[in-house]
């Protein structure tokens, strides 16, 4: 299994090389050069596997055994997923009228990012120890990714984690999961802008190949292929549990279809769903967004264009106008034509707009857009019907259950990406109450540490230079074997 860039300039990379990279050197995103096919007998053989075992099966399709032997892979995944608050790691809530909610938020930071992040960090640490080298992880976050990266990598001796989040645009719990971690290898910046703003200087840092090579720069955003790879398991697990597939049916028996409804921001999860669908899993995908509706407009009209700025909503983790993982989807739809993707994405980055042809805007998914009022309505209705509280992002998905007619014989799954404990203000605004877990209450008693990135007339270049200087400073201290925050 080898990897190439969606923009056609890079190919033949190994999983190890891709793991340690952010964007590809040509500005694209890494994808497998070929996708393995999931045969019906393979899927039937996986029926009943616990979630960690399924992650191992999926990862083994994309990580050659000479890089990570099977026994090591099993140990890494087992270690990564051992600290979740429910023994099954993920859980399905089967509610009234066929509403099935796949809970992916039982990790340390109460968000789905913990699943792929903990595995990816274990893979990273495996190679760092094997090769006696260091890495500098840079993460831009709209809320959940930063905390997940920090809690997955805190204290690791060969890694420094630099996280940048949009100040005032994340919830108190999201912020505390980042700024209250005082490990010496954790560096947190609060930027006066949106998560889309943050992506601009980070792209330029990753484009500096001298900086990347000298300081081992890499990303743990869903830019990183390993994150997407692990997320394939969400969809396969949902399918095996909810589709009604008969594990004893003959090989010629057609597999049933499952509709999976995904709250969508940066499009990592929906890209994973698209990939696994093209691998042969019978899925009907629905990408649900909030008022930041670029993906909805793209799917319905071909209008892949950014609004002037991201709208702040009750579902802040998907307040995104630049859904960068759509590049992976476009690459697949354009039959892996890197030159066409390069032209498309460079136009989008230059003008912040691109019109897809009618042939391509009818994507391998459908979509919908939900307002704040509709988020609150969905949260209240789900509680009234089931005594079950949704986080606002999960409500973006579950709105579809209440407002889109259910097709007979088609089963559905709704992805719950975060715990309501992270979004107390939204829960209260819906007129509901939720007693947060003790780990969340304890955050209020912890000390914090972060740096500010102020807005200016040249904010993007200023942030880039500030972060660059910080990376150089940390690298200098590490080269001397020193402790950074005790200088």
C-alpha positions as CSV (number, residue, x, y, z in Angstrom):
1,X,0.0,0.0,0.0
2,X,1.5,3.3,-1.1
3,X,0.1,6.9,-1.0
4,X,-0.1,9.8,-3.3
5,X,-1.1,13.5,-3.2
6,X,-4.6,14.5,-4.4
7,X,-2.8,17.2,-6.5
8,X,-0.7,14.7,-8.5
9,X,2.8,15.9,-7.5
10,X,3.7,13.2,-5.1
11,X,3.4,9.4,-5.2
12,X,4.9,6.2,-3.8
13,X,5.0,7.3,-0.2
14,X,4.8,4.8,2.6
15,X,2.3,4.9,5.5
16,X,5.1,6.0,7.8
17,X,6.0,8.9,5.6
18,X,2.4,10.0,5.3
19,X,1.9,9.7,9.0
20,X,4.7,12.1,9.7
21,X,3.4,14.7,7.1
22,X,0.8,17.3,7.1
23,X,-0.2,18.5,3.7
24,X,1.7,16.9,0.8
25,X,4.6,19.0,-0.5
26,X,2.5,20.0,-3.5
27,X,-0.2,21.4,-1.2
28,X,-2.5,18.4,-1.6
29,X,-3.7,15.7,0.8
30,X,-2.5,12.2,1.0
31,X,-4.7,9.3,-0.2
32,X,-4.0,5.6,-0.9
33,X,-3.0,5.0,-4.5
34,X,-5.6,2.2,-4.6
35,X,-8.6,1.4,-2.3
36,X,-9.0,-2.2,-1.1
37,X,-12.4,-3.7,-1.8
38,X,-14.6,-5.0,1.0
39,X,-16.1,-8.3,-0.1
40,X,-19.4,-9.4,1.3
41,X,-17.8,-12.5,2.9
42,X,-15.2,-10.2,4.6
43,X,-18.0,-8.0,6.1
44,X,-20.0,-11.0,7.2
45,X,-16.8,-12.4,8.9
46,X,-16.4,-9.1,10.8
47,X,-19.9,-9.2,12.1
48,X,-19.8,-9.2,15.9
49,X,-16.2,-8.0,16.3
50,X,-15.7,-5.5,19.1
51,X,-14.8,-2.0,17.9
52,X,-11.0,-2.2,18.7
53,X,-10.7,-5.5,16.7
54,X,-12.5,-3.8,13.8
55,X,-10.1,-0.9,13.9
56,X,-7.2,-3.4,13.7
57,X,-8.8,-5.1,10.7
58,X,-9.3,-1.7,8.9
59,X,-5.8,-0.4,9.7
60,X,-4.2,-3.6,8.5
61,X,-5.6,-2.9,5.0
62,X,-3.6,0.3,4.8
63,X,-0.5,-0.4,7.0
64,X,1.8,-3.1,5.5
65,X,2.9,-5.6,8.1
66,X,6.6,-4.9,7.5
67,X,6.0,-1.4,8.8
68,X,3.9,-2.4,11.8
69,X,3.6,-6.1,12.4
70,X,0.1,-7.4,13.2
71,X,0.9,-8.2,16.8
72,X,2.3,-4.7,17.3
73,X,-0.7,-3.2,15.6
74,X,-3.1,-5.0,17.9
75,X,-1.1,-3.9,21.0
76,X,-1.1,-0.2,19.8
77,X,-4.8,-0.1,19.1
78,X,-5.6,-1.9,22.4
79,X,-3.5,0.6,24.3
80,X,-5.0,3.6,22.5
81,X,-8.6,2.5,23.2
82,X,-8.2,1.2,26.7
83,X,-9.0,4.4,28.6
84,X,-12.6,5.0,27.3
85,X,-15.4,5.4,29.7
86,X,-17.5,2.5,28.3
87,X,-16.0,-1.0,27.9
88,X,-17.2,-1.3,24.3
89,X,-15.4,2.0,23.4
90,X,-18.3,3.2,21.2
91,X,-22.0,2.6,22.0
92,X,-25.3,2.7,20.1
93,X,-28.3,4.3,21.7
94,X,-31.4,2.6,20.2
95,X,-34.3,5.2,20.7
96,X,-37.9,5.6,19.7
97,X,-39.1,5.2,16.1
98,X,-35.9,3.7,14.7
99,X,-33.7,6.5,15.9
100,X,-30.2,4.9,16.3
101,X,-27.5,7.1,17.6
102,X,-23.8,6.0,17.4
103,X,-22.1,7.5,20.4
104,X,-18.4,8.2,19.5
105,X,-17.7,10.5,22.5
106,X,-16.6,8.3,25.4
107,X,-12.9,9.3,25.3
108,X,-10.9,11.7,27.5
109,X,-12.2,14.9,25.8
110,X,-15.7,13.6,25.2
111,X,-15.5,13.9,21.4
112,X,-15.3,11.5,18.5
113,X,-11.8,12.9,17.7
114,X,-10.4,10.8,20.6
115,X,-11.0,7.6,18.7
116,X,-8.7,8.2,15.7
117,X,-6.4,10.6,17.6
118,X,-5.4,8.1,20.3
119,X,-4.6,5.5,17.6
120,X,-2.7,7.9,15.4
121,X,-0.6,9.1,18.3
122,X,0.3,5.6,19.2
123,X,1.3,4.9,15.6
124,X,3.4,8.1,15.7
125,X,5.1,7.2,19.0
126,X,5.8,3.7,17.7
127,X,8.0,5.1,14.9
128,X,9.5,7.8,17.0
129,X,10.8,5.3,19.5
130,X,11.9,2.9,16.8
131,X,13.9,5.6,15.0
132,X,15.0,7.7,18.1
133,X,13.7,10.9,16.6
134,X,11.3,13.8,17.6
135,X,8.2,15.4,16.0
136,X,6.5,18.7,16.3
137,X,2.8,18.4,15.9
138,X,0.8,21.5,14.8
139,X,-2.9,21.5,15.2
140,X,-5.4,24.1,14.2
141,X,-8.8,23.4,15.8
142,X,-12.4,24.6,15.7
143,X,-12.9,23.2,19.2
144,X,-12.5,19.4,19.7
145,X,-9.4,18.4,17.7
146,X,-7.0,20.5,19.9
147,X,-8.0,19.0,23.2
148,X,-8.0,15.5,21.7
149,X,-4.5,15.9,20.3
150,X,-3.2,17.3,23.6
151,X,-4.6,14.5,25.8
152,X,-3.4,11.9,23.3
153,X,0.2,13.2,23.2
154,X,0.7,14.9,26.5
155,X,3.9,13.8,28.3
156,X,5.3,11.8,25.3
157,X,9.1,12.5,25.3
158,X,9.5,12.7,21.6
159,X,6.7,15.0,20.7
160,X,5.8,18.7,21.1
161,X,2.2,19.7,20.4
162,X,1.4,23.2,19.2
163,X,-2.4,23.9,19.2
164,X,-4.1,27.0,17.9
165,X,-7.8,27.6,18.6
166,X,-10.2,30.5,17.9
167,X,-10.6,32.5,21.0
168,X,-14.2,33.1,22.0
169,X,-15.5,30.6,19.4
170,X,-15.2,27.4,21.5
171,X,-17.1,26.4,24.6
172,X,-15.6,26.7,28.1
173,X,-15.1,22.9,28.4
174,X,-13.4,22.7,25.0
175,X,-11.1,25.5,26.0
176,X,-10.2,24.0,29.4
177,X,-9.4,20.7,27.8
178,X,-6.7,22.6,25.9
179,X,-5.4,25.4,28.2
180,X,-5.4,23.3,31.5
181,X,-2.9,20.8,30.3
182,X,0.5,22.0,31.7
183,X,2.7,19.3,30.4
184,X,6.1,20.6,29.1
185,X,5.4,19.4,25.6
186,X,2.0,21.2,25.2
187,X,1.9,24.7,23.7
188,X,-1.5,26.4,23.2
189,X,-2.3,29.6,21.3
190,X,-5.6,31.4,21.3
191,X,-6.1,33.3,18.0
192,X,-8.4,36.3,17.4
193,X,-10.2,34.8,14.4
194,X,-12.0,31.7,13.1
195,X,-10.7,28.2,12.6
196,X,-10.6,28.9,8.8
197,X,-8.3,31.9,9.6
198,X,-6.0,29.7,11.6
199,X,-5.6,27.3,8.6
200,X,-4.0,30.0,6.5
201,X,-0.7,30.4,8.4
202,X,-0.5,26.7,9.2
203,X,-0.7,25.8,5.5
204,X,2.3,28.1,4.8
205,X,4.3,26.6,7.7
206,X,3.7,23.1,6.2
207,X,4.7,24.4,2.8
208,X,8.2,25.3,4.1
209,X,9.9,22.0,3.6
210,X,13.1,23.1,5.3
211,X,11.1,23.8,8.5
212,X,9.1,20.6,8.1
213,X,12.3,18.5,7.8
214,X,14.4,20.3,10.4
215,X,11.7,20.2,13.2
216,X,9.7,17.1,12.2
217,X,6.6,19.1,11.6
218,X,3.4,17.1,11.2
219,X,-0.3,17.5,11.6
220,X,-2.8,15.6,13.7
221,X,-5.8,17.4,12.1
222,X,-7.8,15.2,9.8
223,X,-5.4,16.4,7.2
224,X,-3.4,13.4,8.5
225,X,-4.4,10.2,6.6
226,X,-4.2,8.1,9.7
227,X,-7.1,10.0,11.3
228,X,-9.3,9.3,8.2
229,X,-8.2,5.7,8.1
230,X,-9.3,5.0,11.7
231,X,-12.6,6.8,11.1
232,X,-13.4,4.3,8.3
233,X,-14.1,1.9,11.2
234,X,-17.0,4.1,12.5
235,X,-19.0,3.5,9.4
236,X,-18.2,-0.2,9.1
237,X,-19.1,-0.7,12.8
238,X,-22.4,1.1,12.3
239,X,-23.1,-1.0,9.2
240,X,-22.4,-4.3,10.9
241,X,-24.5,-3.4,13.9
242,X,-27.5,-1.7,12.3
243,X,-27.9,-2.6,8.6
244,X,-29.7,-5.9,9.4
245,X,-27.1,-7.9,7.4
246,X,-27.4,-11.6,7.7
247,X,-24.0,-13.0,8.6
248,X,-25.1,-16.5,7.4
249,X,-26.4,-15.4,4.0
250,X,-24.8,-16.8,0.8
251,X,-22.1,-14.9,-1.0
252,X,-24.6,-14.1,-3.8
253,X,-27.1,-12.5,-1.5
254,X,-27.2,-8.7,-1.9
255,X,-26.1,-6.7,1.1
256,X,-28.7,-4.3,2.6
257,X,-28.1,-0.5,2.5
258,X,-27.6,1.7,5.6
259,X,-28.2,5.4,5.7
260,X,-25.6,7.2,7.8
261,X,-26.2,10.8,8.8
262,X,-23.1,12.8,9.7
263,X,-22.8,16.3,11.3
264,X,-20.2,17.8,9.0
265,X,-17.6,20.6,9.4
266,X,-14.1,20.0,8.1
267,X,-15.5,16.9,6.3
268,X,-13.1,14.3,7.7
269,X,-15.9,12.0,8.7
270,X,-17.9,12.4,5.5
271,X,-14.7,11.8,3.5
272,X,-14.1,8.6,5.5
273,X,-17.7,7.6,4.7
274,X,-17.2,8.3,1.0
275,X,-14.0,6.2,1.0
276,X,-15.5,3.2,2.7
277,X,-18.6,3.5,0.4
278,X,-16.2,3.3,-2.7
279,X,-14.6,0.3,-1.0
280,X,-17.9,-1.5,-1.3
281,X,-19.8,-0.8,1.9
282,X,-23.5,-0.2,0.9
283,X,-24.0,3.2,2.5
284,X,-26.3,6.1,1.8
285,X,-24.5,9.2,3.2
286,X,-26.1,12.4,4.4
287,X,-23.9,15.3,5.3
288,X,-25.7,17.7,7.7
289,X,-24.3,21.2,8.4
290,X,-25.3,24.2,10.4
291,X,-25.6,27.7,9.0
292,X,-22.1,27.4,7.6
293,X,-23.5,25.6,4.6
294,X,-20.7,25.4,2.0
295,X,-21.0,21.6,1.8
296,X,-24.8,21.7,1.5
297,X,-24.5,24.3,-1.4
298,X,-21.8,22.2,-3.0
299,X,-23.9,19.0,-3.0
300,X,-27.1,20.6,-4.1
301,X,-26.0,23.3,-6.6
302,X,-22.3,22.8,-7.2
303,X,-21.6,26.2,-5.4
304,X,-18.3,25.4,-3.6
305,X,-17.7,28.9,-2.3
306,X,-16.9,30.4,1.0
307,X,-19.0,33.0,2.8
308,X,-17.3,36.2,3.9
309,X,-16.8,34.7,7.3
310,X,-17.8,31.7,9.4
311,X,-21.0,32.2,11.3
312,X,-20.9,31.5,15.0
313,X,-23.6,28.9,15.9
314,X,-24.6,26.6,18.8
315,X,-22.5,23.9,17.1
316,X,-19.1,25.6,17.1
317,X,-17.0,22.6,16.1
318,X,-18.5,22.7,12.6
319,X,-18.4,26.5,12.2
320,X,-16.2,25.9,9.1
321,X,-16.3,27.6,5.7
322,X,-13.2,25.8,4.3
323,X,-14.0,22.0,4.6
324,X,-10.5,20.9,3.6
325,X,-11.3,17.2,3.5
326,X,-13.6,17.8,0.6
327,X,-10.5,17.8,-1.5
328,X,-10.2,14.0,-0.9
329,X,-13.8,13.6,-2.0
330,X,-13.3,15.6,-5.1
331,X,-10.2,13.6,-6.0
332,X,-12.2,10.4,-5.8
333,X,-15.1,11.9,-7.8
334,X,-12.6,13.1,-10.5
335,X,-11.2,9.5,-10.9
336,X,-8.0,10.4,-9.1
337,X,-7.1,13.2,-11.6
338,X,-4.6,15.1,-9.6
339,X,-4.1,17.8,-12.2
340,X,-7.8,18.7,-12.2
341,X,-7.9,18.7,-8.4
342,X,-4.9,21.0,-8.3
343,X,-6.5,23.4,-10.7
344,X,-9.8,23.3,-8.7
345,X,-8.3,23.8,-5.3
346,X,-5.8,26.5,-6.3
347,X,-8.7,28.4,-7.8
348,X,-10.7,28.0,-4.6
349,X,-7.7,29.0,-2.4
350,X,-7.1,32.1,-4.6
351,X,-10.7,33.3,-5.1
352,X,-12.5,31.3,-2.3
353,X,-15.0,29.9,-4.8
354,X,-15.3,27.2,-7.5
355,X,-18.3,26.0,-9.5
356,X,-18.5,22.3,-9.9
357,X,-19.8,20.9,-13.1
358,X,-23.2,19.3,-13.0
359,X,-21.6,15.9,-13.5
360,X,-19.7,16.3,-10.2
361,X,-21.8,18.4,-7.9
362,X,-24.2,15.5,-7.6
363,X,-21.9,14.0,-5.1
364,X,-22.0,10.5,-3.6
365,X,-24.1,11.9,-0.7
366,X,-27.1,14.1,0.1
367,X,-27.1,17.0,2.5
368,X,-29.1,19.4,4.7
369,X,-28.5,22.6,6.6
370,X,-29.9,23.3,10.1
371,X,-30.4,26.7,11.9
372,X,-29.7,27.3,15.6
373,X,-33.5,27.3,16.3
374,X,-33.8,23.9,14.6
375,X,-30.9,22.6,16.7
376,X,-32.7,23.6,19.8
377,X,-36.0,22.2,18.5
378,X,-34.3,18.8,17.8
379,X,-32.6,18.7,21.3
380,X,-36.0,19.4,23.0
381,X,-37.9,16.9,20.9
382,X,-35.3,14.1,21.4
383,X,-35.5,14.7,25.1
384,X,-39.3,14.7,25.1
385,X,-39.5,11.5,23.1
386,X,-36.6,9.6,24.7
387,X,-35.2,11.4,27.7
388,X,-32.0,11.5,25.8
389,X,-29.9,14.7,25.5
390,X,-28.0,15.4,22.3
391,X,-25.1,17.8,22.0
392,X,-25.8,20.5,19.4
393,X,-23.6,18.9,16.7
394,X,-25.4,15.5,17.1
395,X,-28.7,17.5,16.9
396,X,-27.6,18.8,13.5
397,X,-27.7,15.2,12.3
398,X,-30.8,14.0,14.2
399,X,-32.8,16.9,12.8
400,X,-32.9,14.8,9.7
401,X,-34.7,12.0,11.6
402,X,-37.6,14.3,12.5
403,X,-37.9,16.1,9.2
404,X,-37.0,13.7,6.4
405,X,-39.5,10.9,5.6
406,X,-38.1,7.5,6.4
407,X,-37.9,5.2,3.4
408,X,-39.3,1.7,4.1
409,X,-36.7,-1.0,4.4
410,X,-33.8,1.5,4.8
411,X,-32.3,1.6,8.2
412,X,-30.6,4.7,9.5
413,X,-27.7,5.6,11.8
414,X,-27.0,9.1,13.3
415,X,-23.5,10.0,14.3
416,X,-23.2,11.6,17.7
417,X,-19.8,13.4,17.7
418,X,-19.7,14.8,21.2
419,X,-21.1,14.7,24.7
420,X,-23.7,17.3,25.7
421,X,-21.4,17.9,28.7
422,X,-19.2,20.0,26.5
423,X,-22.0,22.3,25.4
424,X,-23.8,23.3,28.6
425,X,-24.9,26.7,27.3
426,X,-26.7,25.1,24.3
427,X,-28.3,22.5,26.6
428,X,-29.6,25.2,28.9
429,X,-30.8,27.3,25.9
430,X,-32.9,24.3,24.9
431,X,-34.4,24.4,28.4
432,X,-32.8,21.1,29.4
433,X,-30.4,20.2,32.2
434,X,-27.5,17.8,32.2
435,X,-25.3,16.8,35.1
436,X,-21.7,16.8,33.7
437,X,-19.3,14.0,34.7
438,X,-16.9,14.6,37.6
439,X,-13.9,14.9,35.1
440,X,-15.6,18.0,33.6
441,X,-16.4,19.6,36.9
442,X,-12.8,19.1,38.0
443,X,-11.6,21.3,35.1
444,X,-12.7,24.4,36.9
445,X,-10.1,23.8,39.6
446,X,-7.1,23.5,37.3
447,X,-4.5,26.1,36.4
448,X,-4.2,27.2,32.8
449,X,-1.5,28.3,30.3
450,X,-1.8,29.8,26.8
451,X,-0.5,32.5,24.5
452,X,-2.6,35.0,22.5
453,X,-2.4,35.6,18.7
454,X,-3.8,39.1,18.3
455,X,-5.7,40.4,15.2
456,X,-3.8,43.0,13.2
457,X,-3.8,44.4,9.6
458,X,-1.3,41.7,8.7
459,X,-2.6,39.0,11.1
460,X,-2.0,36.0,8.9
461,X,1.7,36.7,8.3
462,X,2.1,37.8,12.0
463,X,0.6,34.6,13.3
464,X,2.9,32.6,10.9
465,X,6.0,34.3,12.1
466,X,5.0,34.0,15.8
467,X,4.4,30.3,15.5
468,X,7.5,29.8,13.5
469,X,9.6,31.6,16.1
470,X,8.0,29.4,18.8
471,X,8.8,26.2,16.9
472,X,12.4,27.3,16.5
473,X,12.7,28.2,20.2
474,X,11.2,24.9,21.4
475,X,13.4,23.0,18.9
476,X,16.5,24.7,20.3
477,X,15.6,23.8,23.9
478,X,14.9,20.2,22.9
479,X,18.2,19.9,21.0
480,X,20.0,21.0,24.2
481,X,18.0,18.4,26.2
482,X,16.2,21.1,28.2
483,X,12.8,21.7,29.8
484,X,11.0,24.5,27.9
485,X,8.7,26.0,30.6
486,X,11.4,26.1,33.3
487,X,13.9,28.2,31.4
